[in-house]
Amino acid sequence: MNKDKDFLGTEPVGKLMFRLAIPTITAQLINMLYNIIDRIYIGHIPGSGALALTGVGVCMPLIMIVSAFAALVGGGGAPRASIALGKGDTDTAEHILGNCFFLQILVSIFLTVILLLCNRSLLLAFGASSNTIEYAVNYMNIYTIGTIFVQMTLGMNMFITTQGFAKTGMLSVLIGAGLNIALDPLFIFAFRLGVRGAALATVLSQAVSCIWVLAFLTGKKTILHIRRKNLMLCPKIILPCVALGLATFIMQASESIISVCFNSSLLKYGGDIAVGAMTILTSVMQFAMLPLQGLGQGAQPILSFNYGAKNAERVKKAFKLLLVSSLCYSTTLWAFILIFPQIFAGMFTTDSALLRFTQSALRIYCACLLLFGIQIACQMAFTSFGKAKASIVVAVTRKFILLLPLIYLLPHIWTTNQTNAVYLAEPIADFIAVSFTSILFTFQFKKVLRELNP
């Protein structure tokens, strides 16, 4: 085995996870700023901030779909490449990288065409009103042009992290986020471009990140290289990657569908202010999701590599540490949100009515957030082991079997406050989903360990 990659199977698990997770968590925290910084600035535009924030919030389902396609390819290919590295098969790992790179180019072209042609119709269907549609269209038209940069940055950066180059992966995000934070006030306020300026800042920032990522994967420091001979799509290479990435795709794409359902239901029962609050709630939820995903991405190379190398003891240690760390974080954040909701809401708006409305909605929406560390840790482990079916079952159960029906059923059960009933769908679905995931993972993990110790 190549000495450069042997550290994933030899260094102490605790020390190694700390070394890999700190940069990936940092990258996700930076990515969180990347995702919400537009909304923070937009929410503070004098005079039109509340409506502009709501309009851009309606764009989130489409943005989530773009990210989901990056996860479909990169999120499935990166663990497969890591497992191949664990087996000492660098050629297969590079073949996976090349196929995923080319597929992401094709997906980016397809998404760009569809979004340019259909975004107004989609945004109206997704909950935009006559008051907010122009803000949404102005943002989305510019964002769509940068689809290929988003796809390449998110998808290909996973192949950097999965090789153990966590600091480089962090820098990929840091470069783009830092530029975005600097350009946002310039374009939004100084140049008076409003939501167009926010979108333009995002596109330019993602373009720079994309150049950085591709330069690394074609350079001298990487273990895996993008090579021309590996670009031709091969079904036996790309289909298992897409199958594994399908769980993450469903999880992220379903967020888009769920967001549409939330927006349409909230617009019916609570109007624009309820949809605006939902924009803030989903932004606050990223304080939980992205750092937890960063922690999982730090553990993924260790889990995948040692699963491929058939080292059961290191797999057990890595998962236990991932689970405990994830649960500690989600519980701590849950406590802060419930005690200080005004701090989180105040980050996004100065509108007094929206601020008051959002504070109470936050406590309802995030009521079961403390358990979310279990859900993310188990989902990341399923993906790390290449267990595509289990990952898909977990993703589908939480979103489609539980949350989607609850959004529409609960307002008919709790008729005294139908808007809050819609928000309540999230914690009820989370509680049932975590219980189901925990039971399924217990059986699957025992099966994994038996595979490693026949």
Secondary structure, 3 states (H helix, E strand, C coil): CCHHHHHHHHCCHHHHHHHHHHHHHHHHHHHHHHHHHHHHHHHCCCCCHHHHHHHHHHHHHHHHHHHHHHHHHHHHHHHHHHHHHHCCCHHHHHHHHHHHHHHHHHHHHHHHHHHHHHHHHHHHHCCCCCCCHHHHHHHHHHHHHCHHHHHHHHHHHHHHHCCCCHHHHHHHHHHHHHHHHHHHHHHHHHCCCCHHHHHHHHHHHHHHHHHHHHHHHCCCCCCCCCCHHHCCCCHHHHHHHHHHHHHHHHHHHHHHHHHHHHHHHHHHHHCHHHHHHHHHHHHHHHHHHHHHHHHHHHHHHHHHHHHHCCCHHHHHHHHHHHHHHHHHHHHHHHHHHHHCHHHHHHCCCCCHHHHHHHHHHHHHHCCCHHHHHHHHHHHHHHHHCCCHHHHHHHHHHHHHHHHHHHHHHHHHHCHHHHHHHHHHHHHHHHHHHHHHHHHHHHHHHHHHHHHHCC
